[in-house]
């Protein structure tokens, strides 16, 4: 049975070691990630759910005020046969631990930590977030406490940055200019070294000689460490493309969200990654169990004359759902064969482990529909 043959989301989650959720912002992706993690823990998996989104929605979804870079145990009901931990990526803490892991001496660690370029990078999410998320995922993957990792990614573009980070890092570390900056230049490369120095001198006129000097010292301080970074990037790249990793797309049925998830699926497919299931969240509920029973054909005499507004509202809800499903028909072929499920609007806040359990129950029960039928 392939991933595309699954008929329930539960089958996918129970067969994977890593689940990555991706999708546009504002569609409930973090809540879905948390619900999957909770449900998997109730079914016997030892789960770590990690958010690499700088927004603090995961803590709120779990009913917590905050999360740290270290796995925090989450209390579940007595029926749970597995365990659940949650954490939020701390870029600086993870970066510092990487340096300590790969450095050859305390002197090298001190040189890196005191460098101004490193200090700025370690405090800037835009420069290092995806690389540190890559490292943290690997650490969790190798943590014997967990047999399932659920990764909540940032909205679409951020998810692509994270998933493409291993390839970009390997490419950067193999770059000839980077190699010239961190390693002594042999005699036969002196002309290239001269060209490099000329380039740096030109850059210095724009950004200042001090910045360039700090940058050169930063790269040279990493001499010997870059190979460890490169190996780790290759390992993560293999992990993300392995059969043990599943990808769940999350969207709503709003036109902009559907267009964004379709574009995300397309771009992921270009990198060789495949969405296994698309979860369509916050769908307008269906209040009638059969197609022949709708508010549009209810005899008005069956309703009290004092309640016409209720019939009108019910008709509006039915029409809204109908419009949503028509919109889905327009976009579902862009799912590239991934089955999908419709998750109806909960009508209440999901912000405790018990409410996540109820949501997870629905996620795992709802049958998947083929996107190309």
Beta strands, then each sheet from edge to edge (+ up, - down):
strand 1: 18-23
strand 2: 46-51
strand 3: 72-73
strand 4: 83-88
strand 5: 148-152
strand 6: 245-251
strand 7: 277-283
strand 8: 339-344
sheet 1: 3+ 4- 2- 5- 1- 6- 7- 8-
end
